[in-house]
Amino acid sequence: MNKFFFLFFALFPLGAQSAVTTESLCFELSQSSPVKFELRTYYDEASKWSGGFVKYAKSSEPISIVLTDSQNEILDPDAPWQHTRTWSEVVNGKVTGSYELMTQGSQIVSMSYTKQSNGKVYSFGFNTSIDSSLESGCKWE
């Protein structure tokens, strides 16, 4: 009898699963710039956990990021909310910079990186012409 219960639950798991939302976005300084990166984020609704990584086009190693701030703002009652998310970049256990992504609805308003050591800010543009998938990431040419 116990074998039947095990088989039943193995084939029909209970509905306690929660979906993890994944996003993969491709950014670059300008169309001809060598500085390009993929921002990959994960969000688990059940635990309210969010994290991810950035992976620069000329690097084989991803850099971990941790969500440190998330704010919503209504600019106009007839327009989509503006959502600003800030991630801290963590290398060898130390925060080395931060990424800030601002969206309004499904539109990306801005993406910037601030280097922790000198405070320099770099603005990146969202590249819609790059093929991207969750399996392979940004396919830089």
TAWO-V960416 format. One record per helix or strand. SS is the DSSP state (a for helix, b for strand). FROM is the first residue (numbers start at 1). LEN is the number of residues. Records with the same first field share a line. If there is no record, write none. Layout:
# TAWO-V960416
SS->FROM-LEN ; FROM-LEN
This chain:
# TAWO-V960416
a->2-10
b->20-9 ; 36-9 ; 49-8 ; 63-11 ; 82-10 ; 94-11 ; 107-9 ; 121-6 ; 132-2 ; 137-2
